[in-house]
Amino acid sequence: METMSRNTLAVVSNPPAGLRRGLSSSPNFNGAGQRPKSSLPAGHNAIKVSSKPPSSSNNLGLLGPICWRLPPVTPGDYVEKQSEQERGCLLLADRPLRNSDSSQTWSSEENDSSDVEGAENEGSSSSGKELKGGKSGEQIEETEPVLRDTAEERLKDVSPLKVIVITAGATYSLALLQNFINKEPEYTLTQRAKKVIFHLIRRIPKVKRMVEVERKKVQIKLEDDMNKFTASMDVYNQLPMQGRSSSEILKEAEIYLDLGDCDWEAGSLSGCVYNADKEVTKLVTQIYGMSAWSNPLHPDVFPGIRKMEAEIVQMGIRMFHGGPNACGTMTSGGSESLLLVCKAYRDYAREVKGILHPEILIPASGHAAFDKAAQLYRMRLTRVPLDPVTMKVDIKAYKRAITKNTCLLLGSAPGFPHGVIDDIMQIAALGLKYDIPVHVDACLGGFIVAFMDKAGAPLAPFDFRVKGVTSISADTHKYGYAPKGSSLILYSDPKYRQHQFSIATEWPGGLYASPTLAGSRPGGLIAACWASMMFYGESGYVEATKKIVAIHRYIEKGLREIDGIRIMGKPDACIVAFDSPIFNIYMVSDFMSKKGWHLSPLQFPPGIHLTITYLHTREGVAKQFLDDIREAVAEIKKNPGAYTEGSTVVYGTTASIPDRSLVSEITGIFLDSLYSLKQTDGQNLKEVSNGNHNKA
């Protein structure tokens, strides 16, 4: 049996479109690039091919260097040996032909005219498969793809060096593009493109000089503001040569702690200080003194601190209706709790679900600690828009934003900006449907919303009672009235908490493990938190919640009655956020600052809010707040240009800057100013830093 090589010379009578274009210019074909089909027996798809290449005397020169190869043969195509006059459209072989046993090599000088005929064509296939002839049993291997020869034809007049240069350039460009795409997977392509564009703009010399001048102005202004209460004081920029006595230190510490002009005990703050009860302050101070040197990193040395922490976690689990498998840890605050939950779900997604690049999906109102987590853990963070009326996350948009890489869904209870509780039940349903963990951020108001049912202000379920909720965070140092530096992160199952832990098994110093970000932790804060929770108990928290909810509703109602003030959403718990449809709301914030109030500015959209604490439940505080807001609105309507400083300028300006990296840099200057020390000495300004005195 003789097998024809892929280099067999042949012509297709009814060529496919791709081949027909090349044949249409041949002299022996009509305008469509076709020859009339030969008549075939009914029910047969005959194939007839030349068994050897033509002699050197043919007119292959008509095609010049063009080498066409047959594409995959399809039923109905008729292949036949051509006469000497029709060689203008032959397919040119580029290597010798061999018979089936490879013992004979055909050459163009040979004159054998034997034909091989095949009967039924059983179909065609892609490259590498065989086309079988039923009558003679002969097999014809498919020709190589046309693409290569087309490329060769197009490049025949291009110099090899040019091909190399173009190929190398294209490869390098693709490598740069791939690096751009993969370099920062935590950012979208749009975000990365903006960063690159604004970075290039800021490198323009004129722009760079202008930015530097403005940056220096901001730095001087912020440092002066930061040191306005301390500029007349002595500055310690190095250790004293001799230690001071306890009485001296206490006396000077009192001076330090009396600095400032904010009477926070009078209830002028939004959040910040949540209680100032004298009795509990005395208690936690004593408890901290008893445990100041303890460290839960060494549970064998301080077993009492270990027990206190475990009991705090269990109290939290019961508050939020956790099941028998629920567990958790203490942290240093709400930000660390959110950092750890992101770390836990990132590692869980990688190790259990095989997600290489886990992504965080949260409402637009989700806490800024998630941005910090995305930066630290290199996770992509996507914020989902809010319903502009309710200020809750848009559930339909939430569903559309879920991807195969989503490792965490968030609902706030309540959210920091507007005091609104997201629809936790619908978010949890999404988590169940797509097998994604759902975290409830109750860091701010957890110790309020947990007791609202018993305080006579029931809420829709938001905690572990909702199937699909896998974790909850709540700050004990806010409405739990513990000293600053404590929070809770709770999980529905230990399988999630396991991925929160940091464990090192290969360290020469021994096995190392820590449940949170810190290694050593202040046992005194754990003890003080435990003491606060024991002091208030459930009844104390319920009573405090009743008072705060009552003041919250009183202030909300009063604000709704003021012409020019508009409540943002429907606040559920302890925050009232408001804006104005007729004037710049930041002017209200500036007016209230001059009255001694410290409110929290919001952006996107602009607004301000008051976080109501236990201090606001004191007699007359809430009424005074509403009276001052009414006065502010009346003054602004009368003279809108009088209040154009402070937050009006800062937030009005930063919101309009498209380059958010510039806003970030300005904010970084503020953080730098926290560590500045300036001292006035007569007419001279002495800057003190890093242990050096420099006369200006």
C-alpha positions as CSV (number, residue, x, y, z in Angstrom):
1,M,0.0,0.0,0.0
2,E,1.3,3.4,-0.9
3,T,0.8,6.4,1.4
4,M,1.0,9.8,-0.2
5,S,3.1,12.4,1.5
6,R,1.8,15.8,2.7
7,N,3.9,17.3,0.0
8,T,1.8,15.6,-2.8
9,L,1.1,17.9,-5.7
10,A,-2.6,18.5,-6.2
11,V,-5.2,21.0,-7.3
12,V,-8.6,21.5,-5.7
13,S,-11.4,21.7,-8.2
14,N,-13.7,23.5,-5.8
15,P,-11.3,25.1,-3.3
16,P,-12.4,26.5,0.1
17,A,-12.6,30.3,0.3
18,G,-9.2,30.7,1.9
19,L,-7.5,28.8,-0.9
20,R,-9.8,30.2,-3.6
21,R,-8.4,33.7,-3.1
22,G,-5.0,32.5,-4.0
23,L,-6.1,30.5,-7.0
24,S,-8.3,33.2,-8.5
25,S,-5.4,34.8,-10.3
26,S,-4.2,31.6,-11.9
27,P,-4.5,31.5,-15.7
28,N,-6.5,28.2,-15.9
29,F,-9.2,29.1,-13.4
30,N,-12.3,31.3,-13.9
31,G,-12.9,34.6,-12.0
32,A,-14.2,32.7,-9.0
33,G,-11.1,30.6,-8.7
34,Q,-13.0,27.5,-9.7
35,R,-12.9,24.7,-12.2
36,P,-16.1,22.8,-13.1
37,K,-16.6,19.7,-11.0
38,S,-16.1,16.4,-12.6
39,S,-19.2,14.1,-12.5
40,L,-19.1,11.7,-9.5
41,P,-21.0,8.5,-8.9
42,A,-24.0,9.0,-6.8
43,G,-23.3,8.7,-3.1
44,H,-19.5,9.0,-3.5
45,N,-17.0,11.7,-2.7
46,A,-14.1,10.7,-5.0
47,I,-10.6,11.9,-4.6
48,K,-7.9,11.7,-7.2
49,V,-4.4,12.9,-6.6
50,S,-1.1,12.9,-8.4
51,S,1.2,10.3,-6.9
52,K,4.4,12.2,-7.7
53,P,5.6,15.7,-8.3
54,P,5.6,17.1,-11.9
55,S,8.7,17.1,-14.0
56,S,11.0,20.1,-14.1
57,S,9.6,21.0,-17.6
58,N,6.2,22.2,-16.2
59,N,5.2,25.8,-16.0
60,L,5.4,26.2,-12.2
61,G,7.2,29.4,-12.9
62,L,3.8,31.0,-13.4
63,L,3.4,31.0,-9.6
64,G,6.9,32.2,-8.9
65,P,7.9,31.5,-5.3
66,I,4.3,31.1,-4.1
67,C,3.8,27.7,-2.3
68,W,0.2,26.9,-1.6
69,R,-0.8,23.9,0.6
70,L,-4.1,22.2,0.8
71,P,-6.2,23.1,3.8
72,P,-8.2,20.3,5.4
73,V,-10.1,18.5,2.7
74,T,-13.9,18.6,3.1
75,P,-16.5,16.3,1.5
76,G,-17.4,17.4,-2.0
77,D,-14.0,18.7,-2.9
78,Y,-12.7,17.0,-6.0
79,V,-8.9,16.6,-6.4
80,E,-7.4,15.5,-9.6
81,K,-4.2,15.3,-11.5
82,Q,-3.8,18.3,-13.8
83,S,-2.5,18.4,-17.4
84,E,0.8,20.1,-18.3
85,Q,-1.1,23.2,-19.4
86,E,-2.9,23.6,-16.0
87,R,0.2,23.5,-13.8
88,G,-0.1,27.2,-13.1
89,C,-2.2,26.5,-10.0
90,L,-0.4,23.4,-8.7
91,L,0.6,23.2,-5.1
92,L,4.3,23.1,-4.9
93,A,6.1,20.5,-2.8
94,D,9.0,21.7,-0.7
95,R,10.6,18.4,0.1
96,P,10.9,14.9,-1.5
97,L,8.0,12.5,-1.5
98,R,8.3,8.9,-0.2
99,N,6.2,5.9,-0.6
100,S,4.7,4.0,2.3
101,D,7.8,2.1,3.3
102,S,10.0,5.1,2.8
103,S,12.3,3.1,0.6
104,Q,11.8,5.2,-2.5
105,T,12.2,8.9,-2.8
106,W,10.3,10.7,-5.6
107,S,12.1,13.5,-7.3
108,S,10.9,16.1,-9.8
109,E,13.0,14.5,-12.6
110,E,11.0,11.3,-12.5
111,N,8.3,10.8,-15.1
112,D,6.0,8.1,-13.6
113,S,2.4,8.9,-14.3
114,S,0.6,6.4,-12.1
115,D,-2.4,7.6,-10.2
116,V,-4.0,6.6,-7.0
117,E,-7.7,6.8,-6.8
118,G,-9.8,6.8,-3.6
119,A,-13.4,6.1,-3.4
120,E,-15.5,7.3,-0.5
121,N,-14.3,10.2,1.6
122,E,-15.3,9.6,5.2
123,G,-14.8,13.2,6.2
124,S,-12.0,15.5,7.2
125,S,-10.4,16.6,10.4
126,S,-8.0,19.1,11.8
127,S,-4.2,18.9,11.4
128,G,-2.6,15.7,12.4
129,K,-5.6,13.4,11.4
130,E,-5.9,11.1,8.3
131,L,-8.4,11.1,5.4
132,K,-9.1,7.6,4.3
133,G,-10.0,6.4,0.8
134,G,-12.5,3.5,0.9
135,K,-11.9,2.0,-2.5
136,S,-8.1,1.5,-2.6
137,G,-7.4,1.8,1.0
138,E,-5.0,4.6,0.3
139,Q,-4.4,7.2,3.0
140,I,-3.7,10.9,2.4
141,E,-2.2,12.8,5.3
142,E,-3.6,16.3,5.5
143,T,-1.5,19.2,4.4
144,E,0.1,21.6,6.8
145,P,-1.9,24.8,7.7
146,V,-2.1,27.6,5.2
147,L,-1.3,30.2,7.8
148,R,2.4,29.5,7.8
149,D,2.8,29.8,4.1
150,T,0.7,32.9,4.0
151,A,3.0,34.5,6.6
152,E,6.0,33.4,4.5
153,E,4.5,35.0,1.4
154,R,3.8,38.3,3.2
155,L,7.3,38.4,4.7
156,K,9.2,37.3,1.6
157,D,10.4,40.8,0.8
158,V,11.2,41.8,4.4
159,S,14.7,41.6,5.6
160,P,15.4,39.1,8.4
161,L,16.9,41.8,10.6
162,K,13.7,43.8,10.4
163,V,11.6,40.7,11.3
164,I,13.9,40.1,14.3
165,V,13.6,43.7,15.5
166,I,9.9,43.8,15.1
167,T,9.4,40.5,16.9
168,A,11.7,41.5,19.7
169,G,9.9,44.8,20.1
170,A,6.5,43.2,20.1
171,T,7.6,40.6,22.7
172,Y,9.1,43.3,24.9
173,S,5.9,45.4,24.6
174,L,3.8,42.4,25.6
175,A,6.1,41.7,28.5
176,L,5.7,45.3,29.7
177,L,1.9,45.0,29.3
178,Q,1.8,41.8,31.2
179,N,3.9,43.3,34.0
180,F,1.6,46.3,34.1
181,I,-1.4,44.0,34.5
182,N,0.1,41.7,37.1
183,K,2.3,44.2,39.0
184,E,-0.5,45.4,41.4
185,P,-3.3,42.9,41.3
186,E,-5.0,44.7,44.2
187,Y,-5.8,47.6,41.8
188,T,-8.0,47.6,38.7
189,L,-6.5,48.5,35.3
190,T,-8.4,51.9,35.5
191,Q,-6.9,52.7,38.9
192,R,-3.4,51.7,37.8
193,A,-3.7,53.8,34.6
194,K,-4.8,56.8,36.6
195,K,-1.8,56.4,39.0
196,V,0.6,56.2,36.0
197,I,-1.0,59.2,34.3
198,F,-1.0,61.5,37.4
199,H,2.5,60.3,38.3
200,L,3.8,61.4,34.9
201,I,2.0,64.7,35.1
202,R,3.6,65.5,38.4
203,R,7.0,64.8,37.0
204,I,6.6,67.8,34.6
205,P,9.1,70.3,36.1
206,K,6.6,73.2,36.3
207,V,4.0,71.0,37.9
208,K,6.6,69.5,40.3
209,R,7.7,72.9,41.5
210,M,4.2,74.2,42.0
211,V,3.3,71.1,44.0
212,E,6.4,71.4,46.2
213,V,5.7,75.0,47.0
214,E,2.1,74.2,48.0
215,R,3.3,71.2,49.9
216,K,5.7,73.3,52.0
217,K,2.9,75.8,52.8
218,V,0.7,73.0,54.0
219,Q,3.5,71.5,56.1
220,I,4.2,74.8,57.9
221,K,0.5,75.5,58.5
222,L,-0.1,72.1,59.9
223,E,2.9,72.0,62.2
224,D,2.0,75.5,63.5
225,D,-1.5,74.3,64.3
226,M,-0.3,71.1,65.9
227,N,2.1,73.0,68.2
228,K,-0.2,75.9,69.1
229,F,-0.8,74.6,72.6
230,T,2.8,73.5,73.3
231,A,5.0,76.1,71.6
232,S,5.7,77.9,74.9
233,M,6.7,74.8,76.8
234,D,10.1,73.2,77.3
235,V,10.8,70.4,74.9
236,Y,12.5,67.1,75.8
237,N,14.3,65.9,72.8
238,Q,16.6,63.5,74.6
239,L,16.7,61.5,77.9
240,P,17.2,63.6,81.0
241,M,20.7,63.2,82.4
242,Q,19.2,62.2,85.8
243,G,15.8,60.6,86.4
244,R,13.0,62.8,87.9
245,S,11.1,62.1,91.0
246,S,7.6,60.7,90.9
247,S,6.1,63.9,92.3
248,E,7.8,66.0,89.6
249,I,6.6,63.7,86.8
250,L,3.0,63.7,88.1
251,K,3.0,67.4,88.3
252,E,4.2,67.9,84.7
253,A,1.9,65.1,83.4
254,E,-1.1,67.1,84.8
255,I,0.1,70.1,82.8
256,Y,0.3,68.0,79.6
257,L,-3.1,66.5,80.1
258,D,-4.8,69.8,80.7
259,L,-3.7,71.2,77.3
260,G,-6.3,72.0,74.7
261,D,-9.6,73.9,74.6
262,C,-12.1,71.1,74.1
263,D,-14.4,70.4,77.1
264,W,-15.1,66.8,76.0
265,E,-16.7,65.9,79.4
266,A,-19.5,68.3,78.5
267,G,-20.5,66.2,75.6
268,S,-19.2,68.3,72.7
269,L,-17.5,65.5,70.8
270,S,-18.9,63.2,68.1
271,G,-17.9,59.8,69.4
272,C,-14.3,59.7,70.6
273,V,-15.1,59.5,74.3
274,Y,-18.0,57.2,75.0
275,N,-18.3,57.4,78.7
276,A,-16.6,59.3,81.6
277,D,-18.2,57.6,84.6
278,K,-16.1,58.4,87.6
279,E,-16.7,55.1,89.3
280,V,-15.8,52.9,86.4
281,T,-12.8,55.1,85.7
282,K,-11.5,54.6,89.2
283,L,-12.1,50.8,88.9
284,V,-10.3,50.3,85.6
285,T,-7.4,52.4,86.8
286,Q,-6.9,50.2,89.8
287,I,-7.2,47.0,87.7
288,Y,-4.7,48.2,85.2
289,G,-2.3,49.0,88.0
290,M,-2.6,45.5,89.3
291,S,-1.9,44.0,85.9
292,A,0.4,46.5,84.2
293,W,3.3,44.1,83.7
294,S,1.2,41.1,82.5
295,N,1.5,39.7,78.9
296,P,-0.8,37.1,77.4
297,L,2.0,36.0,75.2
298,H,3.0,33.9,78.2
299,P,-0.2,32.2,79.4
300,D,1.8,29.9,81.7
301,V,3.1,33.0,83.6
302,F,-0.2,34.9,83.6
303,P,-3.0,32.3,83.6
304,G,-5.5,34.8,85.1
305,I,-5.1,37.1,82.1
306,R,-5.6,34.2,79.8
307,K,-8.9,33.3,81.6
308,M,-10.1,36.9,81.5
309,E,-9.6,37.1,77.7
310,A,-11.4,33.8,77.1
311,E,-14.3,34.9,79.2
312,I,-14.6,38.2,77.3
313,V,-14.8,36.3,74.1
314,Q,-17.5,34.0,75.5
315,M,-19.5,37.0,76.7
316,G,-19.3,38.4,73.2
317,I,-20.5,35.2,71.6
318,R,-23.6,35.1,73.8
319,M,-24.3,38.7,73.1
320,F,-24.4,38.0,69.3
321,H,-26.2,34.6,69.6
322,G,-23.2,32.5,68.5
323,G,-23.6,28.7,68.3
324,P,-21.7,26.0,70.1
325,N,-18.8,26.2,67.7
326,A,-18.5,30.0,67.8
327,C,-15.1,31.3,68.8
328,G,-13.0,34.5,68.6
329,T,-10.1,36.6,69.9
330,M,-9.5,40.0,71.4
331,T,-7.7,42.6,69.4
332,S,-6.3,46.1,70.1
333,G,-9.3,47.9,68.3
334,G,-11.7,47.9,65.4
335,S,-9.1,48.4,62.7
336,E,-7.1,45.3,63.9
337,S,-10.2,43.3,64.0
338,L,-11.0,44.1,60.4
339,L,-7.4,43.5,59.3
340,L,-7.5,40.1,60.9
341,V,-10.8,39.1,59.4
342,C,-9.4,40.0,55.9
343,K,-6.3,38.0,56.6
344,A,-8.3,35.0,57.8
345,Y,-10.6,35.0,54.7
346,R,-7.7,35.6,52.3
347,D,-5.8,32.6,53.6
348,Y,-9.0,30.5,53.8
349,A,-9.8,31.3,50.2
350,R,-6.2,30.4,49.1
351,E,-5.8,27.2,51.0
352,V,-9.3,25.8,51.0
353,K,-10.8,27.2,47.8
354,G,-7.7,27.6,45.7
355,I,-8.3,31.3,44.9
356,L,-4.9,32.8,44.0
357,H,-5.9,36.5,44.2
358,P,-8.7,36.9,46.8
359,E,-10.8,40.0,46.6
360,I,-12.7,42.0,49.2
361,L,-16.2,43.2,48.3
362,I,-17.8,45.8,50.6
363,P,-20.4,48.6,50.6
364,A,-19.1,52.1,49.7
365,S,-19.8,53.0,53.4
366,G,-17.5,50.2,54.7
367,H,-14.8,51.2,57.1
368,A,-11.5,52.6,55.9
369,A,-9.7,49.8,57.7
370,F,-10.6,47.6,54.7
371,D,-8.5,49.9,52.6
372,K,-5.6,49.4,55.0
373,A,-6.1,45.6,54.8
374,A,-6.1,45.7,51.0
375,Q,-2.8,47.6,51.1
376,L,-1.1,45.4,53.6
377,Y,-2.3,42.1,52.2
378,R,-2.3,43.1,48.5
379,M,-6.0,42.3,48.0
380,R,-8.2,44.0,45.5
381,L,-10.9,46.0,47.3
382,T,-14.2,46.8,45.5
383,R,-16.7,49.2,47.0
384,V,-20.3,48.7,46.0
385,P,-22.6,51.8,45.6
386,L,-25.2,52.7,48.1
387,D,-28.9,53.4,47.6
388,P,-28.9,57.2,47.6
389,V,-32.2,57.3,49.5
390,T,-31.6,54.6,52.2
391,M,-27.8,54.8,52.3
392,K,-27.8,51.0,52.5
393,V,-25.7,49.0,50.0
394,D,-27.5,48.3,46.7
395,I,-28.1,44.6,46.9
396,K,-28.5,44.2,43.1
397,A,-25.2,46.0,42.5
398,Y,-23.6,43.9,45.2
399,K,-24.7,40.7,43.4
400,R,-23.3,41.9,40.1
401,A,-20.0,42.8,41.6
402,I,-19.3,39.3,42.9
403,T,-16.5,37.4,41.1
404,K,-14.9,34.0,41.3
405,N,-12.2,35.7,43.4
406,T,-14.5,37.3,46.0
407,C,-13.5,36.0,49.4
408,L,-15.4,38.3,51.7
409,L,-18.8,40.1,51.8
410,L,-19.4,42.8,54.3
411,G,-22.4,44.3,56.0
412,S,-22.2,47.2,58.5
413,A,-24.3,47.3,61.7
414,P,-24.2,50.2,61.7
415,G,-22.0,51.9,59.1
416,F,-19.7,54.7,60.4
417,P,-20.7,57.4,57.9
418,H,-24.5,57.4,58.1
419,G,-25.4,55.1,61.1
420,V,-27.4,52.8,58.8
421,I,-27.5,49.0,59.2
422,D,-27.1,47.2,55.8
423,D,-29.6,44.5,54.9
424,I,-27.6,41.7,56.6
425,M,-30.1,39.0,55.7
426,Q,-29.9,39.7,52.0
427,I,-26.1,39.9,52.1
428,A,-25.9,36.6,54.0
429,A,-28.2,35.1,51.4
430,L,-25.6,36.1,48.7
431,G,-22.9,34.5,50.8
432,L,-24.8,31.2,51.0
433,K,-25.6,31.2,47.3
434,Y,-22.0,31.8,46.2
435,D,-20.2,30.1,49.2
436,I,-18.6,33.3,50.4
437,P,-18.0,34.2,54.0
438,V,-20.0,37.2,55.3
439,H,-18.6,39.6,58.0
440,V,-20.8,41.9,60.0
441,D,-18.8,45.0,61.1
442,A,-20.4,46.1,64.4
443,C,-17.2,47.7,65.6
444,L,-18.8,51.1,66.2
445,G,-22.2,50.3,67.6
446,G,-22.0,46.6,68.5
447,F,-22.6,47.2,72.2
448,I,-25.7,49.2,71.2
449,V,-27.4,47.1,68.6
450,A,-26.8,43.9,70.6
451,F,-29.1,45.3,73.3
452,M,-31.7,47.3,71.3
453,D,-34.2,44.4,71.4
454,K,-34.2,44.4,75.2
455,A,-34.1,48.2,75.2
456,G,-37.5,48.3,73.4
457,A,-36.1,49.2,70.0
458,P,-36.0,45.9,68.1
459,L,-34.0,45.5,64.9
460,A,-34.0,43.0,62.1
461,P,-31.7,40.1,62.8
462,F,-28.1,41.0,62.0
463,D,-25.9,38.6,64.0
464,F,-25.2,34.9,64.1
465,R,-29.0,34.2,64.1
466,V,-28.8,35.0,60.4
467,K,-27.6,31.9,58.5
468,G,-24.6,32.8,56.4
469,V,-23.1,35.3,58.8
470,T,-19.6,33.8,59.5
471,S,-18.0,36.6,61.6
472,I,-18.8,39.7,63.7
473,S,-16.5,42.4,65.1
474,A,-17.4,44.7,68.0
475,D,-15.3,47.2,69.9
476,T,-15.4,46.9,73.6
477,H,-13.6,50.3,74.0
478,K,-16.6,52.2,72.5
479,Y,-20.0,51.4,73.8
480,G,-18.6,48.6,75.9
481,Y,-17.0,51.4,78.0
482,A,-13.6,49.7,78.4
483,P,-10.4,51.8,78.1
484,K,-9.0,52.4,74.6
485,G,-7.2,49.5,73.1
486,S,-9.7,46.5,73.0
487,S,-12.1,44.9,70.5
488,L,-13.6,41.5,69.6
489,I,-13.5,39.5,66.5
490,L,-15.9,36.5,66.6
491,Y,-16.3,33.6,64.2
492,S,-19.1,31.1,63.6
493,D,-16.6,28.2,63.2
494,P,-13.0,27.6,64.3
495,K,-12.0,26.8,60.7
496,Y,-12.0,30.5,60.0
497,R,-10.2,31.6,63.1
498,Q,-7.4,29.1,62.3
499,H,-6.5,31.2,59.3
500,Q,-6.3,34.3,61.4
501,F,-3.4,33.0,63.4
502,S,0.3,33.6,62.5
503,I,2.5,30.6,63.1
504,A,6.2,30.1,62.5
505,T,7.6,26.6,62.8
506,E,11.1,27.0,61.3
507,W,12.4,29.8,63.5
508,P,15.6,28.9,65.4
509,G,14.1,30.6,68.5
510,G,11.5,27.9,68.8
511,L,7.9,27.5,67.7
512,Y,6.2,30.9,67.5
513,A,2.5,31.6,67.4
514,S,0.3,34.6,67.9
515,P,-3.5,34.9,67.5
516,T,-3.4,38.6,66.4
517,L,-1.0,41.0,64.8
518,A,0.9,41.8,67.9
519,G,3.2,39.4,69.7
520,S,3.3,40.8,73.2
521,R,0.1,42.4,74.3
522,P,-0.8,44.5,77.3
523,G,-2.5,42.2,79.8
524,G,-3.6,45.3,81.7
525,L,-6.0,46.3,78.9
526,I,-7.5,42.9,78.9
527,A,-8.0,43.0,82.6
528,A,-9.5,46.5,82.4
529,C,-11.9,45.4,79.6
530,W,-13.0,42.4,81.7
531,A,-13.6,44.7,84.7
532,S,-15.7,47.1,82.6
533,M,-17.9,44.3,81.3
534,M,-18.3,42.8,84.7
535,F,-19.2,46.3,86.2
536,Y,-22.0,47.1,83.7
537,G,-23.4,43.6,83.1
538,E,-26.4,43.1,80.8
539,S,-28.7,45.4,82.7
540,G,-26.2,48.2,82.7
541,Y,-25.7,48.0,78.9
542,V,-29.5,47.8,78.3
543,E,-30.1,50.9,80.4
544,A,-27.3,52.8,78.6
545,T,-28.8,51.7,75.3
546,K,-32.3,53.0,76.2
547,K,-30.9,56.4,77.0
548,I,-28.8,56.7,73.9
549,V,-31.6,55.5,71.6
550,A,-33.9,58.1,73.1
551,I,-31.5,60.9,72.6
552,H,-30.8,59.7,69.0
553,R,-34.4,59.8,68.1
554,Y,-34.8,63.2,69.8
555,I,-31.9,64.8,67.8
556,E,-33.0,63.1,64.5
557,K,-36.5,64.5,64.9
558,G,-35.2,68.0,65.8
559,L,-32.9,68.0,62.7
560,R,-35.7,67.0,60.4
561,E,-37.7,70.0,61.5
562,I,-34.9,72.5,60.6
563,D,-35.4,74.1,57.1
564,G,-32.2,73.5,55.1
565,I,-31.2,70.3,56.9
566,R,-31.7,66.9,55.4
567,I,-31.2,63.6,57.2
568,M,-29.0,61.1,55.1
569,G,-30.8,57.8,55.0
570,K,-32.7,56.3,57.9
571,P,-30.2,56.0,60.8
572,D,-30.9,52.9,62.9
573,A,-28.8,53.3,66.1
574,C,-26.4,55.8,67.4
575,I,-25.4,58.1,64.6
576,V,-27.3,61.0,62.8
577,A,-25.8,62.1,59.5
578,F,-27.2,65.2,57.7
579,D,-26.5,67.4,54.7
580,S,-28.2,70.4,53.1
581,P,-29.9,70.8,49.7
582,I,-29.5,74.6,49.7
583,F,-26.0,75.4,51.1
584,N,-22.6,74.0,51.7
585,I,-23.0,71.7,54.8
586,Y,-19.4,72.1,55.8
587,M,-20.2,75.7,56.7
588,V,-22.4,74.3,59.5
589,S,-19.5,72.2,60.7
590,D,-17.3,75.3,60.8
591,F,-19.9,77.3,62.7
592,M,-20.4,74.5,65.2
593,S,-16.6,74.3,65.7
594,K,-16.6,78.0,66.9
595,K,-19.3,77.0,69.3
596,G,-17.1,74.3,70.8
597,W,-18.6,71.3,69.0
598,H,-16.5,68.7,67.2
599,L,-18.5,67.0,64.4
600,S,-17.3,64.5,61.9
601,P,-17.2,65.6,58.2
602,L,-18.3,63.2,55.5
603,Q,-17.6,63.1,51.8
604,F,-18.9,61.5,48.6
605,P,-21.5,62.9,49.2
606,P,-20.7,65.8,51.5
607,G,-22.2,65.7,54.9
608,I,-21.6,65.8,58.7
609,H,-22.6,63.5,61.5
610,L,-22.9,63.3,65.2
611,T,-22.1,60.0,66.9
612,I,-24.2,60.0,70.1
613,T,-22.5,58.7,73.2
614,Y,-23.5,58.4,76.8
615,L,-22.1,61.9,77.4
616,H,-24.9,63.3,75.2
617,T,-27.6,61.8,77.5
618,R,-26.7,64.3,80.2
619,E,-29.3,67.0,80.9
620,G,-29.4,69.8,78.3
621,V,-26.7,68.5,75.9
622,A,-29.0,67.4,73.1
623,K,-31.1,70.5,73.4
624,Q,-28.1,72.8,73.2
625,F,-26.9,70.9,70.1
626,L,-30.1,71.5,68.2
627,D,-30.2,75.1,69.3
628,D,-26.7,75.7,67.9
629,I,-27.6,73.9,64.7
630,R,-30.6,76.2,64.2
631,E,-28.5,79.3,64.9
632,A,-25.8,78.0,62.4
633,V,-28.4,77.5,59.6
634,A,-29.9,81.0,60.2
635,E,-26.5,82.7,60.1
636,I,-25.5,80.8,57.0
637,K,-28.7,81.8,55.2
638,K,-28.1,85.4,56.2
639,N,-24.4,85.6,55.4
640,P,-23.2,82.5,53.5
641,G,-19.7,84.0,52.8
642,A,-18.8,84.3,56.5
643,Y,-17.9,80.6,57.0
644,T,-15.4,79.7,54.3
645,E,-12.5,78.3,56.4
646,G,-11.7,75.1,58.1
647,S,-13.5,72.0,56.8
648,T,-15.3,74.1,54.2
649,V,-12.1,74.7,52.5
650,V,-10.4,71.4,53.2
651,Y,-13.2,69.1,52.1
652,G,-14.5,71.4,49.4
653,T,-11.0,71.4,47.9
654,T,-9.9,67.8,48.3
655,A,-13.2,66.5,46.9
656,S,-12.6,68.3,43.7
657,I,-9.0,67.0,43.2
658,P,-9.0,64.1,40.7
659,D,-5.5,63.0,41.6
660,R,-6.2,61.2,44.9
661,S,-2.5,60.5,45.4
662,L,-2.1,64.2,45.9
663,V,-4.8,64.2,48.6
664,S,-3.1,61.2,50.1
665,E,0.2,63.1,50.2
666,I,-1.4,66.1,51.9
667,T,-3.0,63.8,54.5
668,G,0.4,62.2,55.0
669,I,1.8,65.7,55.8
670,F,-0.8,65.9,58.6
671,L,0.4,62.6,60.0
672,D,4.0,63.9,59.8
673,S,3.0,67.0,61.8
674,L,1.9,64.8,64.7
675,Y,5.6,64.2,65.4
676,S,6.8,67.7,65.0
677,L,8.0,69.8,68.0
678,K,8.3,73.5,67.8
679,Q,9.3,76.0,70.5
680,T,9.0,79.7,70.5
681,D,11.9,81.5,72.2
682,G,11.3,85.2,72.1
683,Q,11.3,86.1,68.4
684,N,13.2,83.0,67.4
685,L,11.6,79.6,66.5
686,K,13.6,76.6,67.6
687,E,12.7,73.3,65.8
688,V,13.5,70.2,67.8
689,S,13.6,66.8,66.2
690,N,15.7,63.6,66.4
691,G,17.5,64.9,69.5
692,N,18.9,68.1,67.8
693,H,18.1,71.8,68.4
694,N,18.2,73.9,65.2
695,K,17.9,77.6,65.4
696,A,15.8,79.0,62.6
